[in-house]
């Protein structure tokens, strides 16, 4: 029976790995890293190998999905393997599937959690975690198809008085990373078709960039303002607040330079 460790390595660079995660990687017979589920702007494979003290093999979406992770499972069945993953390793369903396959092959699995964009973006915004509803991904429109799911989720959460965390589409193989501006434009295009007044130029939103770095960018404002705001390099994340608690309004004003007038509508 072998072992497979799923190790979260954080959000920004190789220094986001935990001491426990680093220890397990150093003890592994084979170490793998994937970089397609999220963008880590300053991740250096060379520095990661220096930290771990051994060769780290990069695996692609095809390796883990089309090939069903066989390259990792074969190594794990012979001893101990570690898969290093951006963020928290089991937020991406791909890795849940790999863990299931490992267990069915008699390979013991362990999880070393890492910082997640879910907790990081919410924490940086100053909004209260328990007031968030279902999260959703805003995808690029392709081939004339526009997904209305994010529009609908934002509306459903808002009706329940809940905030919405929106992940922005990532196509690592194409080096395409959706920015706040792109996500807002996708939603506004749906608004023009649906006319539900869910996302307008006067809707309050929060953009987060470079979470996990020492200099993250957090800016709250109306959609019309954020369309022209420079958030810098990706990765970016969007939040659509619902009804604000007065402390949340103060946090957005202080931490994210939101308009002072949002206090007038806070509870």
N, C-alpha and C positions, 0 to 999 in steps of 0.2 A: 504493500500500500504506500503510495506516494503522498506528497503534500503540495497544495497550490495556495499561495498567499496572494490575496488581492490587496494592493497597497495604494492608498490615496496619496498623491504627491502635491496637493494644494492647487493654487490658482495662478501663480505668476512665474515662478522659477523653481529650480531643483531644491532650493532651500526650504520649500514648503513641506517637504517630507518630514514626518515625525521621527523622533529618536527610535521608537519601536519599529516603525516601518523601515528605517535605515538598517537597523540591526537584523531584521528578517531578510532584507535584500542581500546583505553581506554574507549571510549564512546559506543563501540559496545556491543550488548547483547551476541553475540557469535563470537569468533575469531578462524580462521582456518589458517594453514600454510601448504604449499606444498614444497617439496624439491627434486622433481624428474626432473624438467626441467633444473636445474643447480645445480652445487655443490658449496656450501658456506662452505669453509674449517673450519672456526672457529665458525659457528653458533651453539649456545647452546640454546636448547629449554627451559631449566631452566632459563637462563638469559633473554631470550625473554619474558617469563612469568613474570619475576620480573619487567621488563621494562613496560610491558603492564598492570600489576597489576591484571591479571586474568588468568584462564586456557586457553591454546591455544591447539586446537585439530589438530593433523596432519592428512592430507588427502593424499591419494595415487593417482597414475595414474588411477587405476581402479575406485576410487571414482569420479574422474572428467570426465573420458572418458566413461568407460563401464556403470557406474551408472549415467552418465550425470549430475553430481554435485547436485543430489537431496538432499543430506544431508545439503549442504550449502544453496540451494534455499529454502528448507523448513524452515530453521532458519531465513533467510532474509525475508520471507513472513510474519513472525510473529513480526518483529521488525527491528533491524539493525544488519547486519553481516559484518564481514571484512575478506577478504582472503588475507593473507600475502604471497607475491610471490618473489622469488629471482630475482634480476635485475629489469627490468621494466615489470610490470604485463601484458602488452598486446603485448609483443614481441612474446610470445608463442601463437600460434593460438588456443590452448586448451582453453585459457582464453577468447579469443574473442567469441568462441562458448558459453561459460558459460554466458558471458555478454548478448549475444543475447537471450539465454533461459530465463534469468532473466527479461529482458525488455518485452518479450512476455508474461510473467506471471504477468506483471504489477508491477514488482519490479524496483524501481529507482536504477540506477547504477551510481557510481562516480569512478574516477580514480585518485590515488595519485601516481605519477610517481617516480621511483627510478633510481639510476645509472644503466646504461646498459653496458654490455661487448662491445657493438658496439662502443659506444663513448669512453669507457675506453681504449680498446686495441688500437684504432686508435690514441687517444691522447697520450698514453704512447710511441707509436712508433715514434711520431714526423712527421708522414706523413700527408698530407693535406686531410681533410675529403671530400672535393668536388671532389677529384680525385679517389674516390672509386666507383667501379661498383657493380654489383650484388654480394651479399654474398652467401655462400654455406656451407653446412655441409659435412664433410668427414666421412662417415660411415664405420664401420668394414665390411669386406667381410664375408659373411655368406653362408654356404651351397653351396659353389662354385660360388655364385653370387657376382660380383664386380661392384659397381656402377661407371660408367664413368662420371657421372654428374659433380663432382668437377673438374675433369681434363678438361672437356669441358668449364665450366664456367671460369676457370682461363685463358684458351686460348682466349675465346671471349672477356673477359675484357682487356686482354693484347693487342689484336688487336686494341681496341679502346683507348689504352693508359691509362687504368684504373687499379688501384690496386684491389686485391681481399682479402676480409676478410673471413677466413675459420673457422667455428665452428668445434670442434672435438666431435665425438660421445660420448654420455653419456648414460649409462645403470644403473641408480641409483638402480633399484631393484636388479641388479646383482653385484653392487659395482664395476662396470667397467667404467673407465674414460680414454678415449684415450689421450695419451701424444703426444707431438710434434713428437717424433721419430716414433710412430705408424702411425700418419697421413702422414708423409713423406714416410714411407715404403709402405703405401697403394697407394700413388700417383706414386711412382717409379715402382710398379708392373704394373700399368696401362701403364706407359711409355714404359715398356719393351714389352707390347703387341701392343701398338699403334704406337710407334716410331715416335711421332710427335715433339720431342724435346721441349716439353712444360715444363716438370719437369725433370731436369737432376741433376747430382751431382754439377754442376756449376751454378745452378739457385739461384738467390738471394732470401732469405726468411727472415722473422722475426718471432721469437717465443716469446710469452708473457705468463707468468705464475703468478698466485696470484694477478691478477688485483684487485684493491680495497683495498689491504692490504697496510701497511706502507712500505713494502719491496717487491714490485713486481720485477719480473725478466723479463728483456727485452733484447733479444740478436738477432742481425742481422748478417747474414753470408751466405755462400753458403750451399746448402743442404747437401753436403758431410761433412761440418763442424758441422752443427746442429744435424746431426744424432748421434753424439757422445757428444753433449753438455748436461750437467746436468741441467735441468730446475727445478728440485725439484718436490715437490708434485703438483698434479693437483688442480684446473682446468688450462688447457693450451689452447692457441689460436694461430692460424697461419695466417700470412699475406704474400701474394706474391706481391711485388711491381712491377709496370710496369715501364715506363720511369720516371726517377726521376727529379724533379726540383732541382736546386743546393742547395736550402735551405733544401729540404728533405734529400738530401745526407749528408749535414752537420749534420742534426739532427740524422740520423741513425748512423753516425760515433761517434758523441758525446754522445748520449743517449743510443745507443744499441751496441756500440763497433763493428760497421761494418768495413770491410776492407777499408782502406784509398783510395784504387784504384777505388772505386765506383764513386768518384768525377769526374773521367775522362770521364764517360759516361753520366753525368748529364747535363741537359739543363740550 
